[in-house]
Amino acid sequence: MRRVIGYYICEQIKIPQFLKRDGTMVSVSECFGGIHPRLDTCFFQNSYVSEKDRDAYKKRWNLDAEKAEILIKETGTLFDRTLSADGRFVSLSDARHFYDSFFSKNCILVSVSAEEKYFEFLKDEMRGNSCLELTGCADEHDLLGYDILGWDTGSFHTFLCNSLQEMLPGAVFNSYGLLANSYDEVSVFAERIQGYGEPVEWIPCRVGKCSSV
């Protein structure tokens, strides 16, 4: 059984040139900038985010003044309770509400889960910078693909952040930019890249499909 670590609303973004592939992808890594809501733009008051950027974000997601205010209020209610700073929800109902209310256009709601031993490891890792309690329910959503993830100071890295796929000639990617290999093969990949790229423990993770896109 694979236990759910959390849920993410992921935009289907264009694959960056450095990955040397065409098409679109979804990723739960902040490094690719496709996770919503973007708390730095629509919730946190950061000096490095300009009003122009905030306005552009609202316009892009059709957030008029009233809807933007609702998003801010609802984010404030959930933040550090069931919503973490990297956009991870621990409650599927909360994630679905945000997806349906604000981000259903060009986004997909996904689950991230891991085997018991990896789930417990990540739970301990996350405890250092998050007070969210993981439910750890079984991931029974349709398989979207696999990823190799590592937790680092409040958010995930994916093995793609450092182009570690170049070490994995047997890696096959699907239309979502996720690994289409078997779970056993992905587990072998994770072992092969340990110690490379970001200073994290690379973990084979299942990505499930929670929305109809």
Number of C-alpha atoms within 10 A of each C-alpha: 11 19 24 26 26 23 27 30 28 25 23 19 19 15 17 13 8 10 14 8 12 12 13 15 20 24 26 28 23 18 14 19 14 21 25 23 24 16 18 15 20 20 18 13 11 10 8 9 13 12 11 9 13 15 14 14 17 17 12 9 14 14 17 12 10 8 14 19 14 15 19 15 13 13 20 14 12 14 18 15 15 21 24 21 17 19 25 25 27 23 17 18 11 16 24 21 11 20 21 13 12 18 20 19 13 11 20 20 26 27 30 22 26 23 17 14 11 19 20 15 15 17 17 11 16 20 13 10 14 16 13 18 15 18 12 18 13 14 20 15 13 13 15 20 21 24 28 23 24 21 20 15 12 16 19 19 25 24 24 21 17 14 14 17 17 11 12 15 8 12 15 13 16 15 14 17 24 21 22 19 18 11 16 10 14 23 18 12 24 20 13 14 17 15 11 14 16 16 12 18 20 26 25 24 27 26 26 21 19 21 17 7 10
